[in-house]
């Protein structure tokens, strides 16, 4: 196998030094093994001069005969290694609609490392973000923090999103440059189904910073219901800054919340159900986040212009501003 690999590499590179560098051996060793092969075959495999290296007709014949078999053997070995590592099979990933785009770098890196693994996508609902995970219908979910349920492993991804208030186009806040958390006391927000209280508070608090209660509007069970409720003017909802890019409804408006802490995202899975496939996906997420020199490490950001508004946050909203 090693001698075949050397022959195939030299046939591709047509350069002894580059072949040696690619295989981690000396040019002299490459030359020695090629001569050995030629003695075994009974004829020259390469036409060599002081300036060029070319495949001979005999070498062309041997190259065509060997390359596909070598590729098949290599794929078979890699498949066996993947099986031994437990990184074959299907990983079911739960995301909220297009928010899977936020972890495209992780998905690309995972598939590149584990080509025999398959990622199956399931949609989860913001009103009940952990239900499919707890029931075992998905292996990993991509959700916003905080998540503190028992028996769950939480891996922050490093991705953050500013928060916007989603309102109907006719809402009094629709034409504002920004709002603040104290303004939540003047409107109703949608109410989720089985959303954990800490996750709900991260987006739609129960009280304003001054202690005023925040009214709850209609209860929703799906994201589509939330969009419809807000578009009809029955309630509002705090959403990540990417949402305006995904849902450009003419009946909706998105206003930056200038004093809201950024929304942080994480991968979450059931600790007892952790598998080699889940660990491999978690490793891809960590490496994609840390390798900023690679396309895998570049996080998506909200559309230009929105950031400029959001970055002008203040620590609180005064009575005069309201």
N, C-alpha and C positions, 0 to 999 in steps of 0.2 A: 504493500500500500504506500509506503514512503517513497519507493522508487517511482511508482506511478504518479504520485503527487508531484515529485520533482520534475518528471517529464512534462506533465500537463502545465505546470506553472511556467517552465521555460518556453513551452510552445505558445503561451499567452504573452509572456513578457518579451521574448526574443532578446534577452539581455541577461548575461550570467550574474552580474552584480545585483541587479534588481531582483532576480529570482532568489539569490542567496539572502538578500535583506528580507524579502517577504517570508521566507521559510525559516529564517534564523540560523542559517548555516553559512559556511565560507564559500566563496566562488570556486575555490579549488575542489571542495567536496562535490559541488554541483557538476563540475567538469568530470570528475572521477566517476560518478555514478552514471552520467550520460554515456561515457565510453563503455562502461560495463554493460549497459543496456544494449548498445549498438553491437557489442560482441555477442550478446545473447540472441539478438534478433538476426544478426548476420548481415547488416548493412547500415549505412549512415542514416541517422534520424534527422540531423541538422546539417545544413551547409554553412560552414563557419569561415569567415575571413577575419582579418584584424579589425575590420570596421563594422561588420554586420553578422547577424545570426538569423538564418531563415530555416523553416522546416523544409526538409527534402520531400520528394514525392512519397517515399516510404514513411517518413515522419507524419505527413498529412494523413495518410491512411491509418496509421496507428492512433493518431490523435482523435480522429472521428470515431474510431472503434472503442476507445477507452473513456471519452469524456462523459457520455451519458451513464455508463455503468458506474463510474466513480461518483457522479452526482447522486445516483440512486442509493448507493451504499452509504454515502455521507448523510443523506436525509434519513435513512433507516436508523443509523446510529443516533442521530440527534433526536429522532422520535422516541427511541428506547430510553434515552437519557431523560427526556421530558416526562415520560411515563413514570420512571423511577423517582423523579422529583415531585410527582403529583401535580404537574402543571399542564396536564391535558384535561379536556373536559370543558364544561360551560360555567361561566361565572355570571350570575344574574345581578345586574346593577340597576338600582332604583334611582331615578332622577326626576326632576320636575320639568317636563317638557324640554325646551331647548337649553336648559341649564347644563345639560351634558356637554355643551360646547366649552364650558369653563374648564373642563378637565380633558379636553381633546389631547393635550400634550401627554397626559398620563395614559390615556387609551392608546395613543400611537406608540408610546414606548413599551407598554405592556405587550401589545400585539407583535412588535418587532422582536422582543425578547422571547415570546412564547407563541410562535406562529400556529401551534397546534391547539391552542386554547381559543375558546369562543366566548365573546361577551354578548350576553342577551340583555336587551334593554327593557325595563318595565317602568311605566309612568307611575309616580307617587303623587299624592295630592298634598298641597300645603296645609290643608285643613286637618290632615291626619298623616303627617310625614313619616311616622315610624310604624304604622300598622302592618304594612307588608313585610317589614323586617322582623317584627316580633312574631308574626305568624309563620315565618320561615319561607315565604313566597319569593323573597329576594335575599341574596347573600350579603350585599353591601348597599348602603344608601349614601347619596351625596346630599347633605342638608346643611342648614345654617346652625350655628351654635347659639346658646349652650344646649348640649345634650348630656343629661346626667342620669339616664335610666339605669336600673340595676342590670348587671350582666351584659353590658355593652362596652365595646372597645371603641374609643374615639381617636381618630387621627386627623388633626388639623392639616389643611392643604396649603396654607399660606395665602390663599386667595381671599380678598376682602372686597366688599361692595359698599358704596355709600347708599343711604336710604332716601327714597323719594316717597311722597304721599301721592297715591293714585286717587284721583277724584273725577267726577263727571265733568264734561266740558262746560256745563252750566253752573258748576259749583262756585261759590264766592272766592275760593282759594285758587281757582284755575288760572287766573291772570297774575298771580303773585310771582315775584322773582324767587322767593323761598318762604318756608314756614318754619316754626320751631315746635318743640315738643309741647310747650304750653298751649299751642293752638289746638291740640288734640281735644282739649276740653270743650271746644266749640263745635265738635262734629261727632258723628257716630262712626265706628269702625266695624268691619265685618267680624262675625264670630265664627271660629272654627269648630270642627267636630270633636275629634279626640286628640287635638294638638296638646302636647305637654305645656303646662303653664309657663315654664321658663322660656320655651321657644316662642310662645305667643307674646310674652312681655318684651322679648327682644325686638319685635316688630311693632306690635300694637299694645302699648302699655295700658294698664288698668287705671292708672292715675297720672296726672301731669306732674312736673317737678314741684309745683306749689301745692299739690295734694288734691286738686279737683278730679272728680271721677270722670272717666272716659266712657261714654255710652257705647253699648254694643248694638249693632244693627242686626239684620237678618242672619241666621245661622246658615253657613254654606258647607257643602261636603266636597265640592270639586273646584278646581281653579276656574273652569268655565263659568260656574255659578258666581264665583267672586267677581269676575270681570263683568258679568251681566248686572249684578247687584250694584256695583260701583257706577257703571255706565248709565244706569237708570236713575242715579242720584239718591238711592236709598242709604248708602253708606260710603265710607272711604276705606283705604287700606294702605299701610306702609309696605313698600316693595323694594327689592334690590334695584340698584341703578341700571342694571342691564335690561330690566323689564320694558322700558320705553322702546328699546331697539327691537324687541321681539313682538310687542303687541301695539302696533301703531293704529289703534282704533280712532276714528274721528270723534267719537263720543267720549273719549278719555283724555285726561290731562295729567301730567306728572310734574310735581313741584318738589324741588330739593328740600330735605329737612336738615337745616344747617347745623343743629346742635345734637343730632342723633349719632351715637357711636356707630362706627362702621359694622356692617354685617360680616361675620367671619364664617368660613365654610369648612366642612370636614367630611371625611369618609367615616362611616359608622357600621360596625357589624356585631353580630352576637358573639361574645367571647367563647362560649361553649361550642360554637359551630365553626370556629376558625380552622381553615384548611390551608394546605400548601398553595392552592390557587389564590386564596384571599391574601396570604402573606406576600405572594409574588406581586399582586396588584398594589398592595400597600407599599412595597419597595419601589415599584415604578412611580408611585405618587411622590414619595420622598425624593427620589432621584430627579424627577422632572422639576420639582420645586427648587431644588438646591443647585442644579446645573444651569446657572443663568447664562453661561456662554453658549448654550445649546438652544435650538428652537423649542426643545421640550420644556425648557424652564421659563418661557416667556408667558406671563399671565395675561389674560384678556382684560381690557379695561373698558369702562363705559365710554360712550361716544364723546369726542372732543366737544368742548363747550359746556357740557354738563359738569365736568370735573371742575372747571373754572368757577362755576357757581357754588358747587358743594364745598370747595376748599375754603370758601370765605365763611366758614362756620364761626359762631361765637359760642361762648360757654353757656349762655342762658339767654332767654328772650325777655326783655324788660316790658313793663306795663306800657311804656310809651310806644315801643315797637308794635305791640299788639293793637 
